[in-house]
Structure formats: C-alpha cells, structure tokens
Amino acid sequence: MKDYLVKALAYDDQVRAYAVLSTETVGEAQRRHNTWPTASAALGRTLTAGVMMGSMLKGEEKLTVKVEGDGPLGPILVDANAKGQVRGYVTHPQIHFDLNEHGKLDVRRAVGTNGFLSVVKDVGLRDYFTGQVPIVSGELGEDFTYYFVKSEQVPSSVGVGVLVNPDNTILAAGGFVIQLMPGTDEETITKIEERLKMISPISKLIEQGLSPEEILEEVLGKENVRFLETQPVSFECNCSKERFADAIVSLGQDEITDMIETDGKAEAQCHFCNEKYQYTREELEQLLAEAK
C-alpha cells in the first residue's frame, strides 16, 4: 500500500482527526541515512508527526520540527509542507539500544528527557510562528500531544509508531492525531478518552495492516467518523546542484579561490537527504566569476 494521509471529522464535527500510513516514507529516510533501529524509530515518529502537522497547513505553507533532547541521538530535524511532502534527519543515525522494559525500541533513552520540541511555521507572512515546549517524555507521541495542548491550545492526542525489521529496514510506520474543537461536549471527551485507553498501540494497528481510515475508525468508532479527503505522502527533498551552487557563490571570492587552489574541486552534501553534489574546477571557476 502506498503511503497516504486521511483527514476526517468525528462526533458531529466536534473532533478533527488525521491518520497516516508512512512506512515507505520512513523507509526512504532509513535508507538514505542508514539509521539503526532506535534512531529509525525516533526519526520515523518525528517524520510521521511532521507530515500530519504539515497537512494542517494550506497552499505553500511549510513548517520545521526540531526535537532537541539530551540523549545520544542529538537533534532531530524535520521539514514538512501542506502537500504531504516531508524530509528529515537525525544527528547521530547509528544509535541503537536494547529494548526497553515494555519490549519496545528505547526511543526515550535515545532522545533524552530534557530539552525542547520546537515548531517553526512559515505561513507566508513576514514573521514566522514559533512554538516551543519542553520534552515531557522522550517517546515523542506524548511530546507532540503536549506541544498541541500547550503551544497551540488545542486538546489533542497523538499516536506515532515505527516497527523495524531484523535487517534494519522499516516494517511499518504510521500515526494519528485527534483534536477537540472548541466547545466539544464532556460526553464526547469521555468517550474518546475511554477508546484511547482500550485500543492497541499504533504500531500494532499498522502491523495488522489497518489503513489510515481503519485506524481512525478504531480510535473513534466507525459510526462516528466522517472522512473528508486523502493525500499522498512521500519523502521529498528540494535540494539541487543549483541551490548548492548559489550557496557556494554566497561564500565569496576568497573561499571559492581557496577551493580551486587547494582541491581543484568541491563536494556538497545535503543533511536532509544525504545527496552529494560534485563541482569540477571549471564549475568552481564559473561560480567564482559569478561571485565577482
């Protein structure tokens, strides 16, 4: 099944809901960055949350999520837009620990429990919207839940999960976001809370082959959900040789001259997708002329 996201309303439009299948997207990130299982789970959960948050935007709007804990993983950075495109990386991709006491990948230990989760939204205005909250768990689902409640004042529940195969590839990944609209009645809130306590972990639902629609039906009750639209989801990076060339020009004449005289060539690598771009002496001389 191709990765996609679904948007829905529930309980007479008192509740807004999103669910996503992100197995191929997280798999692409794992391949590009050669992440080990615990790092894959942390990056995959952040990518999954990020793509759902991106789907809440409009048009050309985009956002950046940064998870900066005190664990050995280092910062996780994810970019997402309103079109279902997401990219991201983790500072130390080769991090892995034994399973935690619940028999799951120990994401908390990798991320750390002190630090911040921040979201910067570019909605086309002069100033960016920035929200930041302390990390409350390090498991990331709870941290994104806390972000929505504290930074955006939207009572929410976020579930994100990643399952990793023995050969480090991604078996399954996905998630959901449930959000209460202003004025949601107490009876509805209680029903949702009860269902959230009863359902299997999100990673299990994905492993069982549930689609995003079926995940929301499981979380909210089939009779309560009204689906609005679906959207394809993918790992996409907007880097290019031309973009890096512009960055080289911006370094200035001295720096480019030094590249030409020292190595006679240059290589640039994108953090987000690990793509490498080579520049020959002739290309650098052309860029030097532009810098002048």
Protein Blocks (a to p, Z undefined) as FASTA:
>chain_A
ZZddddddeehhlaccddddfklmmmmmmmmnopafklmmmmmmmmmmmmmmmmmpghjb
ccddddddfbfnopadddddfkopacdddfblcgcddddfkopacfklmnopcdcddddd
dehiabdcddddddfklnommmmmmmmmmmnopacdddddddddfkopafbgcddddddd
ehiafklmmmmmmmmmmpccfklmmmnopafklmmmmmnopklpccfbdcddddddfbdf
klmmmmmmmnojklmmmmmmmnopacdddfklopacdddfklmmmmmmmmZZ
